Amino acid sequence: MTVIMMAVMISCSGGSSDPKSIHEKIANGTKLSQDDYNVMIDYIAEAGKKTMDAFNGESYEDIDRSMNDINKDYPYLQEFTEELEKAAANGKLNSDSLKKPDKINEDFYNM
């Protein structure tokens, strides 16, 4: 029974990263994994899509309200952007991670 519990704990704790845990890794100087970088890319892409959607608002007030919500919902946006720029410049992103922003940019242009 103990072995099963340990296996579940390991799989739950090491499985996937979330933005808050990645933020904590960055703050603590912990090495980031490719999964972490991919979560960061997805996080930025999601915020970008919501930003693009915000500009479809009916009025300036709608856009302003949406942008305030985005800033609250994505508190790590600037930090992740800077961290990904450093990782890319230092060759820490694998080829799949490097391709992902190109696909996201393509999707944005086709909106």
C-alpha positions in Angstrom: 0.0 0.0 0.0 2.8 2.4 0.9 4.5 1.7 -2.5 1.2 2.6 -4.3 0.8 5.8 -2.3 4.4 6.8 -3.1 3.9 6.1 -6.8 0.8 8.3 -6.9 2.6 11.1 -5.0 5.6 11.0 -7.4 3.4 11.0 -10.5 1.3 13.8 -9.2 4.1 16.0 -8.1 6.4 15.5 -11.0 4.0 15.2 -13.9 3.2 18.6 -15.2 4.2 22.1 -14.3 1.8 24.9 -13.5 2.6 28.6 -13.9 2.8 29.2 -10.1 5.3 26.4 -9.6 7.4 27.6 -12.6 7.4 31.1 -11.1 8.6 29.7 -7.9 11.4 27.7 -9.7 12.5 30.9 -11.4 12.5 32.8 -8.1 14.5 30.1 -6.4 17.0 29.7 -9.3 15.9 26.1 -10.0 16.7 24.7 -13.4 13.7 24.7 -15.7 12.7 21.6 -17.8 11.5 21.5 -21.4 8.0 20.9 -20.0 8.3 24.1 -17.9 9.3 26.0 -21.1 6.3 24.6 -23.0 3.9 25.6 -20.2 5.4 29.1 -20.3 4.9 29.2 -24.1 1.3 28.1 -23.8 0.7 30.6 -20.9 2.0 33.4 -23.1 0.0 32.2 -26.1 -3.2 32.0 -24.1 -2.7 35.5 -22.7 -2.0 36.7 -26.3 -5.2 35.2 -27.6 -7.2 36.8 -24.8 -5.5 40.1 -25.6 -6.4 39.8 -29.3 -10.0 39.0 -28.3 -10.1 42.0 -26.0 -9.5 44.3 -29.0 -12.7 43.1 -30.4 -14.5 44.9 -27.6 -17.4 47.3 -28.3 -15.8 50.3 -26.6 -12.6 51.6 -25.1 -14.0 50.7 -21.7 -14.6 47.1 -22.7 -11.0 46.9 -24.0 -9.7 48.5 -20.8 -11.7 46.2 -18.6 -10.5 43.1 -20.6 -6.9 44.2 -20.4 -7.1 44.7 -16.6 -8.6 41.2 -16.3 -5.8 39.8 -18.4 -3.2 41.4 -16.2 -4.8 39.9 -13.2 -5.2 36.5 -14.7 -1.7 36.3 -16.1 0.6 37.7 -13.4 3.7 35.9 -14.7 3.5 37.1 -18.3 6.4 39.5 -18.2 8.6 37.1 -16.1 7.9 34.2 -18.5 8.6 36.3 -21.6 11.9 37.4 -20.2 12.8 33.9 -19.1 12.0 32.4 -22.5 14.0 35.0 -24.3 17.0 34.1 -22.1 16.5 30.4 -22.6 16.3 30.8 -26.4 19.4 33.0 -26.5 21.3 30.4 -24.4 20.2 27.4 -26.5 18.1 25.9 -23.8 15.0 25.3 -25.8 14.6 22.1 -27.8 13.5 22.1 -31.4 9.8 21.4 -30.5 9.8 24.3 -28.1 11.3 26.6 -30.7 8.7 25.6 -33.3 5.8 26.2 -31.0 6.0 30.1 -31.1 6.1 30.0 -34.9 2.8 28.0 -34.9 1.3 30.4 -32.4 2.3 33.4 -34.5 0.8 31.8 -37.6 -2.5 31.2 -35.7 -2.5 34.9 -34.7 -2.0 36.1 -38.2 -4.9 33.9 -39.3 -7.3 35.3 -36.8 
